[in-house]
């Protein structure tokens, strides 16, 4: 399948990528998979799906749900008893 080169569609995918802290290609792939799952074939439907995904992320952020990037940052923090652990000598 040839990539869609519509500026508005790419801008929505870029906004989705920024919200989820993923690459633009991954965001486009998520929109494409959602479009295939829902049977959407036209560009306007894909734009609506991307806007819906962005709205879902924004609504979950307003509700106080921890975002995936914040959760990942928490997982990367060292625990107090493991702060001075060295893998190699």
N, C-alpha and C positions, 0 to 999 in steps of 0.2 A: 504494500500500500504506500502510495506517495504521501509525504508529510504535508499537512495543511499549513499554508503560508499566510493565513489571514492575521493581520496585525492585532486585532481586538482579541482573537482567540489565543494567540501567543501571549498577550498581555495578561489575560485571565489565568493562563497556565503558569506564568511567572509569578503572579500573585499567590496562587495556590502553592507553588514551590516554596515561596518565602514563608508562607504561613506554616507549612509543615516541615521546614528546614530540610528539604530534599532537592534533588537536581531538577532542572526544567524537563529533562527527558522522562524522569520518573513521574513528574506531575502530569505530563501529557499522556503517558501510558496509563495512569490511573483514570484520567478522563476518558480515554479510548476504551478501557475495559468496562467502565460504567456505562458507556454508550452502547457497547456490544451487549452487555447484560440487559439493558433496558430496551434494546432494539431501536436505538436512535441512529439515524443515518445522515441527517442533514447537519449543516454547520451551526445553524441557530439552536438546534437541540443540544449540541455539544457545548455551546456557550452557556446555555441554561444549566446544564449539568455541572459545569465548572463553577458557575456562580452559586449553585446549590451546595457544592462541596465547600466553597469558601464560607458561605453563610453558616453551614454546620460547624465549621471550625471556630468561627467568631462567636457563635451562640454558646458553644461549650466553653470557650474562654471566658465569656461573661458570667457563666454559671459557677465559675471557680474551679472547673476541672483542670487538672494539671496537664499542660501541653506535653507533647512527646519530647521536644527539645529540653524542657525543664526536667522531665523525668530522666532523660539521658544524662544531663549534667549531675543530677543527684547520684546516679549510679557510678559516675566516674570519680566522685569524691572518695578519698581514702578514709577508712575507718580509723578511729583513734589508736587502736592496738596494732594497726598495720601501716602506720605512717612511715616508719623507718625500715620497712622491709626492703631488702635488696634481692633482686633475682640472681645477679652474678656477684662474685667477689670483687 
